[in-house]
């Protein structure tokens, strides 16, 4: 009789054993998910740094060709909310120029594409807010950081740098342009 009871017990797990295994699995899953979040944040930060470098290089090249920095106003607003103007200057105007059979003599916009990665039809960067509609590129697109917030750009008297400022508001989506040491700026990625 005792051998029959031992045989039955050796084939199953007790409730305590099952709960212990489930607890260990939950703890391991939490560690893995937490680690993945950390890795994703680091990847997004690195991607934003690379994108800022690419944008800054394109802006400098635009300045070399056109004699001015991109933007409709001499002094952009201190908040730097002009991402769509950057898109127009660095990609859209050159794209429109290439589509013309005979450009007008008084054309004053960019005549080349300064950053081909901004093409929403082929970009792998994921930094354009809208998709292609019927094969035409919509004009009012914004260049966004890895967290989905538009990159900030300013020039003129409101800029910290002598040429221009370019930054991502980071994961929290907040920035404070009045004080660089403000709490909202702790995760901002800047060229200044």
C-alpha positions as CSV (number, residue, x, y, z in Angstrom):
1,X,0.0,0.0,0.0
2,X,2.8,2.4,0.9
3,X,4.5,1.7,-2.5
4,X,1.3,2.6,-4.3
5,X,1.0,6.0,-2.5
6,X,4.7,6.8,-3.2
7,X,4.1,6.0,-6.9
8,X,1.1,8.3,-7.1
9,X,3.0,11.2,-5.4
10,X,6.0,10.9,-7.6
11,X,4.0,11.6,-10.8
12,X,2.6,15.0,-9.8
13,X,3.5,18.4,-8.4
14,X,2.2,19.9,-5.3
15,X,0.4,23.3,-5.3
16,X,3.3,24.9,-3.5
17,X,5.8,23.6,-6.1
18,X,3.6,25.0,-8.9
19,X,3.3,28.4,-7.2
20,X,7.0,28.5,-6.7
21,X,7.7,27.8,-10.4
22,X,5.1,30.4,-11.5
23,X,6.6,33.0,-9.2
24,X,10.1,32.4,-10.6
25,X,8.7,32.7,-14.1
26,X,6.9,36.0,-13.3
27,X,10.1,37.5,-11.7
28,X,12.2,36.5,-14.7
29,X,9.7,37.9,-17.2
30,X,9.6,41.2,-15.2
31,X,13.4,41.4,-15.3
32,X,13.5,40.7,-19.1
33,X,10.7,43.3,-19.9
34,X,12.4,45.9,-17.7
35,X,15.7,45.2,-19.4
36,X,14.1,45.5,-22.9
37,X,12.7,48.9,-21.9
38,X,16.2,50.1,-20.9
39,X,17.7,48.8,-24.1
40,X,14.9,50.5,-26.2
41,X,15.5,53.8,-24.4
42,X,19.3,53.6,-25.1
43,X,18.6,52.8,-28.8
44,X,16.2,55.7,-29.1
45,X,18.7,58.0,-27.5
46,X,21.5,56.8,-29.9
47,X,19.2,57.1,-32.9
48,X,18.2,60.7,-31.9
49,X,21.9,61.7,-31.6
50,X,22.6,60.3,-35.1
51,X,19.6,62.0,-36.6
52,X,20.6,65.3,-35.0
53,X,24.0,65.0,-36.6
54,X,22.5,64.2,-40.0
55,X,20.1,67.1,-39.7
56,X,22.9,69.5,-38.5
57,X,25.1,68.5,-41.4
58,X,22.3,69.0,-43.9
59,X,21.4,72.4,-42.3
60,X,25.1,73.5,-42.7
61,X,25.2,72.4,-46.3
62,X,22.0,74.3,-47.0
63,X,23.6,77.4,-45.4
64,X,26.7,77.0,-47.6
65,X,24.5,76.8,-50.8
66,X,21.8,79.4,-49.9
67,X,23.7,81.8,-47.7
68,X,21.1,81.6,-44.9
69,X,19.9,79.0,-42.5
70,X,16.6,77.3,-43.2
71,X,13.4,78.9,-41.9
72,X,11.0,81.5,-43.0
73,X,11.9,84.1,-40.4
74,X,15.3,85.6,-39.5
75,X,14.7,84.8,-35.8
76,X,12.7,81.6,-35.3
77,X,10.6,81.4,-32.1
78,X,12.4,80.4,-28.9
79,X,10.4,77.2,-28.6
80,X,11.8,76.0,-31.9
81,X,8.5,74.7,-33.3
82,X,9.4,74.9,-37.0
83,X,10.1,71.2,-37.9
84,X,7.9,71.5,-41.0
85,X,10.1,74.4,-42.3
86,X,13.1,72.2,-41.9
87,X,11.4,69.5,-43.9
88,X,10.6,71.9,-46.7
89,X,14.1,73.4,-46.8
90,X,16.0,70.1,-46.6
91,X,13.9,67.9,-48.7
92,X,10.6,69.1,-50.2
93,X,11.8,72.2,-52.1
94,X,14.5,70.2,-53.8
95,X,12.0,67.4,-54.5
96,X,9.6,70.0,-56.1
97,X,12.5,71.5,-58.1
98,X,13.5,68.1,-59.6
99,X,9.9,67.5,-60.7
100,X,9.8,70.7,-62.8
101,X,10.6,70.5,-66.5
102,X,11.7,74.1,-66.6
103,X,12.2,75.8,-63.3
104,X,11.1,79.5,-63.1
105,X,13.9,82.1,-63.4
106,X,12.9,83.6,-60.1
107,X,13.1,80.3,-58.1
108,X,14.5,81.1,-54.7
109,X,14.0,77.8,-52.9
110,X,16.5,75.0,-52.5
111,X,17.4,73.3,-55.8
112,X,18.6,70.1,-54.3
113,X,17.6,67.5,-51.7
114,X,19.9,68.0,-48.7
115,X,18.8,64.9,-46.8
116,X,17.4,62.1,-48.9
117,X,16.5,60.1,-45.8
118,X,13.6,62.5,-45.3
119,X,11.8,61.1,-48.3
120,X,8.6,59.6,-46.7
121,X,8.2,57.1,-49.5
122,X,11.5,55.3,-48.8
123,X,12.8,56.4,-45.4
124,X,13.8,53.7,-42.9
125,X,14.5,56.2,-40.2
126,X,10.8,56.6,-39.2
127,X,11.2,60.3,-38.6
128,X,8.4,61.6,-40.9
129,X,4.9,62.1,-39.4
130,X,2.8,61.2,-42.5
131,X,2.7,58.8,-45.3
132,X,2.6,59.2,-49.1
133,X,-0.9,60.0,-50.5
134,X,-1.4,59.0,-54.2
135,X,2.3,59.2,-55.0
136,X,2.6,62.9,-54.0
137,X,4.5,64.0,-51.0
138,X,2.4,66.2,-48.8
139,X,4.0,69.6,-48.0
140,X,3.4,70.0,-44.2
141,X,5.4,67.1,-42.8
142,X,7.3,67.2,-39.6
143,X,10.6,65.6,-38.8
144,X,10.1,63.6,-35.6
145,X,12.4,62.1,-33.0
146,X,12.3,58.4,-32.0
147,X,9.6,59.1,-29.4
148,X,7.3,60.8,-32.0
149,X,7.9,64.5,-31.0
150,X,8.9,67.0,-33.7
151,X,12.6,68.0,-33.6
152,X,13.1,71.6,-32.4
153,X,15.1,74.1,-34.4
154,X,15.8,77.7,-33.9
155,X,18.1,80.3,-35.3
156,X,18.9,84.0,-34.9
157,X,18.8,85.9,-31.6
158,X,16.8,83.2,-29.8
159,X,19.5,80.5,-30.5
160,X,22.1,79.5,-27.9
161,X,24.7,78.7,-30.6
162,X,25.9,81.3,-33.0
163,X,24.4,79.5,-36.0
164,X,21.4,77.4,-34.9
165,X,20.0,75.1,-32.2
166,X,18.7,71.7,-32.9
167,X,17.2,69.3,-30.3
168,X,14.9,66.5,-29.4
169,X,12.6,66.9,-26.4
170,X,13.4,63.3,-25.4
171,X,11.3,60.5,-23.9
172,X,9.2,62.8,-21.7
173,X,8.2,65.1,-24.6
174,X,9.0,68.2,-22.5
175,X,11.5,71.0,-22.8
176,X,12.0,74.3,-21.2
177,X,13.7,77.0,-23.3
178,X,14.1,79.5,-20.5
179,X,16.6,77.5,-18.5
180,X,18.9,74.7,-19.7
181,X,19.1,73.3,-16.1
182,X,15.3,72.9,-15.8
183,X,13.9,69.5,-14.9
184,X,12.1,69.2,-18.2
185,X,15.4,69.2,-20.1
186,X,17.0,66.3,-18.3
187,X,16.4,63.9,-21.2
188,X,16.7,66.4,-24.1
189,X,19.3,65.6,-26.7
190,X,20.8,68.8,-28.1
191,X,23.5,70.1,-30.4
192,X,24.2,72.9,-27.9
